[in-house]
Amino acid sequence: MRIMLIGGAGYIGSSIAHHLLDRGHEPGVFDNLSTGSRQAVPPGVFFAQGDCGDGTTLSAALKAFRTDAVIQLAASVRVEESVSEPAKYYFNNTTKSLTVFDTCARSGVADFVFSSTAAVYGEPDTVLIDEQVPTVPVNPYGHSKLASEFMLKDIARVSGMRATILRYFNVAGADVKLRTGQRTKEATHLIKVAAEVAAGHRPHLDIYGTDYATPDGTCVRDYIHVMDLALAHELALTKPGLPSETRIFNCGYGTGNSVREVVNAFGEVLNHPLATRDRPRRPGDAAALACNSAKLKRELGWTPNHASLKTIVETALNWERKLSATPGT
């Protein structure tokens, strides 16, 4: 299958590209390189530089690649930034996604996967979140993604496109073969930042909020290894739904870990404590988000291969050390 990854030069996109190659598919990448890296694109993979908000350029790339399916990954993803710059998030995540959906439908794309987020659920009153939990976002990032979901459903319905929405929980770790990983500069994702501290690139890890209603007072999240997430994307395309149908699946393990548990996991891998500093809460952060992925397992046969916090931490740290040892990776 020839699969175009829009935003495929980023962390998750490049991981999916390597996974698809391993599985015998032909990925292509369309990216404006505003946050992604050309070096992250696997050698020999079709690449077109352009902005996903430019329908003409995107349409030409889809045609040149002879695209069978599309995965839309391009987005702005910092929750705290969305609170202070909501217009940026509605433009990048919602307005540009509308262009992507419409362009793909008009180009005859049969199968489409949209990367959404657990942030669409807000702060639900349940331990494990399944797809039936009401969507009540608490920040502009979540709102921007939920609005995109509604648009995709409507466009798929009238175009006949088979669409799948994957709601990610917290993606972390790196390709176990260390071919790619998170390169984001000034990253805010907990495990990436912790890996930078562990590798000596930052003096300490800031823990934002220690007074949440959680067992140890810090935020709880469901961390999913990026290569297990890549598998979910492949399954969404190789086991598609019906024409005009939009399916929704949560992507996570169903086991939440607190910030302090992540810190302790790094300490165990390092054999010494990770340097931390307690800070006030950040605006827009939910206390706890954990996933019920039973539907993904039942309907697509998803079986994760890297479902342990230790594996996530070790691969993230190994990737960070590789970045240090080989500048320009």
N, C-alpha and C positions, 0 to 999 in steps of 0.2 A: 504494500500500500504506500502511495506517495502522500506524505503528510506534511503540510506546511505549518511550521511553528511560528506564530506571530509573537514577537518578543522572545524568540528562541535563543538569543545570545546572552540571556541572563542566567541566573543560578538554576532555577527550576527548568527552564527551557533547554539549556545545554545538557542537563542531566537526562531529560526525556530524550533528547537527540541521541545520546550515547546508548540509552536503553533500546530505542527503536532500531538502531543499527545492529545491536547485539541480537535482536529478534528477527532480523532479516527484512526490515522495512526500509523505505527510502525517505528520510526526513529532509525537509528544506527549511531554511530560516529566513524570516523577514523581520528586520529590526532596525530602529533608528540609531542604535548605539548610544542613546542618551544615558543609560545606566548599564546596559549590557556591554560585553567585550567581544570584539571580533575573534580574539584568541580562544574564546570559549566554544566557538563553533567547530565541531569535529572536522578534521581535514577531509577535503573532497566533497563535503556537503554543499548543496546549492545554497547560495546566500544572495539576498537582495537587500540593499540598504534603502530604507524609506520609513516614513511615519504612517502608522496604521490609521491615522485620521485623514490621510490622502487616498481617497477611494480609487483614483485613476492609477496611481503608482501601485497600489495593492492589487488591483485587478490585473494589471500587466504582469506582475510577479506570479500571481496564481496561474495565469495562462502559460507563462514561460515554463513554469515548473510542471505543468500538466497535473494540477493538484486533484487528488481524490478526496482528501479530508483536511480539516483545519483544526488546530488547537490555538485558542486565543489566550495568551499569557500576559500580554502587554498591559501594565497598570502601574499606578503609584500605590505604595503599600504601607506607608508609615502612619499608624493610627494617630499618634500625637501631632504629626504634621497636618493631617486632615482636619483636625480641630482648629488649627490656626490658619490654614489655607484651604478652606472648603471648595472655593471656586476651582482651584487646581485639580482637585479630585473629581469633581463633577465633569470637568472638561476632559481630563485624561482617561478616566475610568468609565464614564457614562456616554458623553458625546462621541468620543472616538470609537467606543465599542459599538454604538449605533451604526457608524460608518462601516465597521468591520462586518457586522451581521448582515447589513443590507448588501454590501459588496459581494460577500460570499454567496448569499442567496441568489443574487443576480448572475453570478458567475457559474451557477450550477453545482456548487459544492454539495455533495450528498450527505456528508457526516461532519458534525461540528461538536467540539468540546470547549466549554467555557470554564476558565479557572475562576471560581468564586471563593468565598471565605466564610468561616464560622462567625465572622463579625456581623453577618446578617441576622443572627439570632439575638444579638444584644446580650442581656443578662437574664436568661431564662431561669425559672424557678424549678430546676430539675437537675439531678446529678449527671445523667448521661443524655446528651442531646441527640434525638433522632430527627429525621426529615419532616416529621409532623409537628414539631415544636413551632409555635408562631414566630414569625420573623419580625423582630422589633429592634432594629439597630440603635445603638446609643452614640454613634459617632458618624461623621460624614463619610469615612471610608466604607463602613458597612452600608450606609444609605446608597452610596454611588454604585456599589456592587449589586445590591438588591434591585435598584432601578434597571440595571443592565439585564438582570435575570428576566424581568417582566418583558423587556423589549425583545429578548431572544425568543421567548415563548411565543409571542405574537408573530414574529417574523418567520419562525419555523413552521407555525401552524398554516400560514398562507402560502409558503414557498415549497412545502414538502420536505424541507431539510430535516434530517434526523439529528436531534440536538441532545447533548448531555451536559449538565451543570455539575461540576465537582466542587463541593464546598470544603476547602482545605481547613484543617486545624493548623497547628504550628509546624511548619516544615523545617527540618534541620538535618544535620549530618552532611556527608559528602559521598560521592561515588566511591565504592569500596576499592576500586582499582586506581583511585586518585587521578582520573583523567579530567575531572572537573569538580567544582565546588563553589562555594560562595565567595565572590571576589568584591562584593559591595564595599565601597569606601565609606567611611563614617557610618558603618552599619549600626542598627539599633536592635536587631534580633538577638535575643538573650544568648543562645548557644554560640552564635558567631562571635559576639563580643567576649563571652567567656573564653572561647578558644584563643582570641587575640591576647587576652590577659595571660592565659596559660603559656602562650608562645613568647611572652615578653614584649608584646607590641603596645600594651596599655598597662598603666600602673595598677589598676584595680577595676572591679566590676561594680557598677552602681546598681543597688537593689531598690527599685522604685516602689515604695509602699511596704510597710511591715505590720500594718494594722488591719488587713483585710479579714473578713470572716472566713478564714481558712485554717486548717490545723496548725500551721506555723506562722500565720499572719502575712505570708507572701502569696502573690498570684499563682494560681494553678492553671496549667495548660496541658493539652494533649499534644505531645510531640510525635510527628511522623517522619520516618526517614525518607529522604528525598527520592531514593531509588524505589521504595515501595509505592510512593506517590506516582512515579513514572509508570510503574506497572498498571496502576489504576487507569491512567490515560490510554494506554495501549488496549486494555480490556474494553474501555468505553467505545473504542472504534472497531475492534474486531468482533464485539458482541453488541451490535447496534440495536436500537429500539426500532419502532415503526416510523414510516414517513410522517412528518408533521408533528411527531411526538417529542416532548422535552422531558427527559428523565433527570432526577436530582439524586445525588449520592453524597453522603458525608465521607470524608477521608481522614481517618485517624485510628488510633488503636483502642480507645476506650479506657485508657489508663492515664489519668492526669498526674503530672508531677509539678511540685511547687518550685519556685525560684531557688529556695534553699536546698531542695533535693538535687537540682541540677548542679548547684555549687558543690555539694558534697560528692556528686558523681565525678566531677572534675578532680576534686581532691583525691579520690581513690585512684584515678588513673595516673595522676601526677605523683602520688605518694607524699603530698604535702598540701596544706590548705590553699585554696584560691583566695587571693586578696580581694576583699569586698568593701563597699561603703554603703551604708543605709542612707536613702534619700526619700524625699516626700513622694507621694503618689503622682503619677502622670495623668493628665486629663484624658478621659476616653477609655481607660483601661478597665476591663471587666475583672471581677474577682476570680472567677473560675469558669473555664470552658473545657468540657471533655465530650468525647464523641461516642455515639452508638453507630458503628459501621456495619451492623448486621445486614442491612439492605445491600450494601456493596459486595459483601461476601456471598450473600444468598443469590443475588441476581446476576452478578458478573463473575462469580467464582474467585474473587480476590483473596489471595493467601499471602500475607506479608512475609518477607524473608529476613527483615532486619529490625524486628519489633522489640528492641530493648534500649533503654536509655544509655546503657554502657556502650553499645555499638554506635549509637548516634554521637555520643561524646567522643569516642575514640576516632571515628572517621572525620569528624569536624576538626579535631586537634591535629590529626595526621595531615589533613589538607592544609591547615594553617602553617604547619611546619614545612610542607612542600613549598608553599608560597614564599616562605622566608629563605629557603635554600636555593630556589630557582626564580629569581626576580624576572618578571615579565611572563610568568606562567599564565 
